[in-house]
């Protein structure tokens, strides 16, 4: 029984180690506050300030946005107008579905099959923003995010994104120089993360959306050896949209969220309770597994199945190779 217990424990430990490895990045993401790469308000000239920002502008002056076609819904027209009028010296690119597919087919044909195979249109809207930032550089802004001030101070960072709740980063506004190593890593991992998780919201979030981007980001910064020119700076909530001097203003959005999103949001708000519940469930499963295993061994022994027994000295026909504690598989009827 002791040998069986050891085997049982080893198997369970291997399963637990595999599961922990599979979700290790997600677990560490829960405790990431992004402070190490945060853009602090002391770095940003105040709104209307005449102070000269001596830092060179690295990111090209391009604003990217995406939509199905060029007929922008009224609810987002003001947000779009604010960004364009505040940045008349920026190039503006609206990536419609047709233009996005043409761009992928021409510049990244190796990805076209995956691009066409996405089941949710929002997945294509997600990935095109990564590809255009890699290809052209610039600033990507969701249509439901309006500009509250000029974005020039943010052009001084090689790449930036914003933090989100309950953890991680979002992909609704991002800036980058062309071919930044982080966004190159993002597009390189899109194929590997292309899975259908049955729930549309989970599928989108973990294949192309903010959760996917957060996981790649956490893996990118995990060991802390990212050189300064390859860092991804993080806009915290106050820099993003919570103050008068913040860069963006949020409008009504999230039009792609389905009914399953409510469940996911609830899970996000109660992640600590659900984590504890998960460990409790795992413990119950382990105890039940051991009970079933022990019952099976006991039943097998009672049925006269072969088992390991110590070989009596009178039955050691090959005495010379056997040690004192040697074992041999015997049938009950032979002893």
Secondary structure in CASP SS format (residue, H / E / C, confidence):
PFRMAT SS
TARGET T0000
AUTHOR 0000-0000-0000
METHOD secondary structure of the structure
MODEL  1
X C 1.00
X H 1.00
X H 1.00
X H 1.00
X H 1.00
X H 1.00
X H 1.00
X H 1.00
X H 1.00
X H 1.00
X H 1.00
X H 1.00
X H 1.00
X H 1.00
X H 1.00
X H 1.00
X H 1.00
X H 1.00
X H 1.00
X H 1.00
X H 1.00
X H 1.00
X H 1.00
X H 1.00
X H 1.00
X H 1.00
X H 1.00
X H 1.00
X H 1.00
X C 1.00
X C 1.00
X C 1.00
X C 1.00
X C 1.00
X H 1.00
X H 1.00
X H 1.00
X E 1.00
X E 1.00
X C 1.00
X H 1.00
X H 1.00
X H 1.00
X C 1.00
X C 1.00
X C 1.00
X C 1.00
X C 1.00
X C 1.00
X C 1.00
X C 1.00
X C 1.00
X C 1.00
X C 1.00
X C 1.00
X C 1.00
X C 1.00
X C 1.00
X C 1.00
X C 1.00
X C 1.00
X E 1.00
X E 1.00
X E 1.00
X E 1.00
X E 1.00
X C 1.00
X C 1.00
X C 1.00
X C 1.00
X C 1.00
X C 1.00
X C 1.00
X H 1.00
X H 1.00
X H 1.00
X H 1.00
X H 1.00
X H 1.00
X H 1.00
X H 1.00
X H 1.00
X H 1.00
X H 1.00
X H 1.00
X H 1.00
X C 1.00
X C 1.00
X C 1.00
X C 1.00
X E 1.00
X E 1.00
X E 1.00
X E 1.00
X E 1.00
X C 1.00
X H 1.00
X H 1.00
X H 1.00
X H 1.00
X H 1.00
X H 1.00
X H 1.00
X H 1.00
X H 1.00
X H 1.00
X H 1.00
X C 1.00
X H 1.00
X H 1.00
X H 1.00
X H 1.00
X H 1.00
X H 1.00
X H 1.00
X H 1.00
X H 1.00
X C 1.00
X C 1.00
X C 1.00
X H 1.00
X H 1.00
X H 1.00
X H 1.00
X H 1.00
X H 1.00
X H 1.00
X H 1.00
X H 1.00
X H 1.00
X H 1.00
X H 1.00
X H 1.00
X H 1.00
X H 1.00
X C 1.00
X C 1.00
X E 1.00
X E 1.00
X E 1.00
X E 1.00
X C 1.00
X C 1.00
X C 1.00
X E 1.00
X E 1.00
X E 1.00
X C 1.00
X C 1.00
X C 1.00
X C 1.00
X H 1.00
X H 1.00
X H 1.00
X H 1.00
X H 1.00
X C 1.00
X C 1.00
X E 1.00
X E 1.00
X E 1.00
X E 1.00
X E 1.00
X C 1.00
X C 1.00
X C 1.00
X C 1.00
X C 1.00
X E 1.00
X E 1.00
X E 1.00
X E 1.00
X E 1.00
X E 1.00
X E 1.00
X E 1.00
X C 1.00
X C 1.00
X C 1.00
X C 1.00
X H 1.00
X H 1.00
X H 1.00
X H 1.00
X H 1.00
X H 1.00
X H 1.00
X H 1.00
X H 1.00
X C 1.00
X C 1.00
X C 1.00
X C 1.00
X C 1.00
X C 1.00
X C 1.00
X C 1.00
X C 1.00
X C 1.00
X H 1.00
X H 1.00
X H 1.00
X H 1.00
X H 1.00
X H 1.00
X H 1.00
X H 1.00
X C 1.00
X C 1.00
X H 1.00
X H 1.00
X H 1.00
X H 1.00
X H 1.00
X H 1.00
X H 1.00
X H 1.00
X H 1.00
X H 1.00
X H 1.00
X H 1.00
X C 1.00
X C 1.00
X C 1.00
X C 1.00
X C 1.00
X C 1.00
X H 1.00
X H 1.00
X H 1.00
X C 1.00
X C 1.00
X E 1.00
X E 1.00
X E 1.00
X C 1.00
X H 1.00
X H 1.00
X H 1.00
X H 1.00
X H 1.00
X H 1.00
X C 1.00
X C 1.00
X C 1.00
X C 1.00
X C 1.00
X E 1.00
X E 1.00
X E 1.00
X C 1.00
X C 1.00
X C 1.00
X C 1.00
X C 1.00
X C 1.00
X C 1.00
X C 1.00
X C 1.00
X H 1.00
X H 1.00
X H 1.00
X H 1.00
X H 1.00
X H 1.00
X H 1.00
X H 1.00
X H 1.00
X H 1.00
X C 1.00
X H 1.00
X H 1.00
X H 1.00
X H 1.00
X H 1.00
X H 1.00
X H 1.00
X H 1.00
X H 1.00
X H 1.00
X H 1.00
X H 1.00
X H 1.00
X H 1.00
X H 1.00
X H 1.00
X H 1.00
X H 1.00
X H 1.00
X H 1.00
X H 1.00
X H 1.00
X H 1.00
X H 1.00
X H 1.00
X H 1.00
X H 1.00
X H 1.00
X H 1.00
X H 1.00
X H 1.00
X H 1.00
X C 1.00
X C 1.00
X C 1.00
X C 1.00
X E 1.00
X E 1.00
X E 1.00
X E 1.00
X C 1.00
X C 1.00
X H 1.00
X H 1.00
X H 1.00
X C 1.00
X C 1.00
X C 1.00
X C 1.00
X C 1.00
X C 1.00
X C 1.00
X C 1.00
X C 1.00
X C 1.00
X C 1.00
X E 1.00
X E 1.00
X E 1.00
X E 1.00
X C 1.00
X H 1.00
X H 1.00
X H 1.00
X C 1.00
END
